[in-house]
Amino acid sequence: MIQFLYQELPASKRSWWLIDEKHGEVDLCWYDPGFEVDLYVSTDLHTMTAIWMGLTTVEKAGAKVALTGDQAIGRKMQTWLGLSPFALEPKRAA
């Protein structure tokens, strides 16, 4: 299980959990499901959104993303996280 920590958000929205279910399904929880956490990802929501949207990478985000726990999972974060389906949409001018 992976716990995302967004320190700048209100306490009720600060922590999110990804649980790898059987058969490759992943569940996102807004409450603590009670399993042992394998990796803690501490960052700000802006940085995490930029990574998910393909505007930057975990590697380029550098110190803005702190990974604590299973480093093998952390090294593969960019791969298992994937990209939002909207990341492939052409960017529109403002």
C-alpha positions in Angstrom: 0.0 0.0 0.0 1.2 3.5 -0.8 0.2 6.6 1.2 0.3 10.0 -0.4 0.8 13.0 2.0 -0.1 16.5 0.9 0.9 18.6 3.9 -0.5 21.9 2.5 -4.1 20.5 2.4 -6.6 20.5 5.3 -6.3 17.5 7.6 -9.4 15.8 6.1 -7.8 15.9 2.6 -4.1 15.5 3.5 -3.7 11.7 3.2 -4.7 9.3 0.3 -3.9 5.6 -0.1 -3.4 3.4 -3.1 -4.0 -0.3 -2.6 -2.9 -2.8 -5.1 -5.7 -5.4 -5.2 -5.5 -8.8 -6.7 -5.6 -9.1 -10.5 -3.8 -5.8 -11.0 -6.7 -3.6 -9.8 -5.8 -0.5 -7.8 -8.1 1.2 -5.3 -7.8 4.8 -4.2 -8.9 5.4 -0.6 -9.5 8.8 1.1 -9.6 7.0 4.5 -6.9 4.7 6.1 -7.8 1.2 5.1 -5.6 -0.2 7.8 -3.0 -2.1 5.8 0.8 -1.8 6.3 2.2 1.1 4.2 5.0 0.1 1.9 5.8 3.6 0.6 5.1 7.1 1.8 5.0 9.8 -0.9 5.2 13.3 0.5 4.7 16.2 -1.9 2.4 19.1 -2.7 -0.7 18.7 -4.8 0.6 20.9 -7.6 3.7 18.8 -8.1 1.8 15.5 -8.0 -0.8 16.8 -10.5 2.0 18.0 -12.9 3.6 14.5 -12.7 0.3 12.8 -13.4 -0.5 15.1 -16.3 2.9 14.5 -17.9 4.1 18.1 -17.4 7.1 16.8 -15.4 8.4 13.5 -14.1 9.2 12.2 -10.6 12.9 12.4 -11.4 12.6 16.1 -12.6 10.5 17.0 -9.5 13.5 16.0 -7.4 13.3 17.3 -3.8 9.7 18.3 -4.2 8.8 14.5 -3.9 10.0 12.7 -0.8 9.8 8.9 -0.9 10.1 7.0 2.4 9.9 3.2 2.6 10.3 0.5 0.0 12.8 2.1 -2.4 12.2 -0.5 -5.1 8.6 0.7 -5.3 9.7 4.3 -5.2 12.2 3.8 -8.1 9.3 2.5 -10.3 6.8 5.2 -9.3 6.7 6.9 -12.7 5.9 3.6 -14.3 3.2 2.3 -11.9 1.6 5.7 -11.5 1.1 6.1 -15.2 -0.5 9.2 -16.7 -3.9 10.7 -16.6 -5.9 10.0 -19.8 -6.0 13.8 -20.2 -2.2 14.0 -20.4 -2.3 12.9 -24.0 -4.7 15.7 -25.0 -3.2 18.6 -26.9 -2.6 21.6 -24.6 -4.8 24.6 -25.5 -3.6 28.2 -25.4 -4.8 30.2 -22.5 
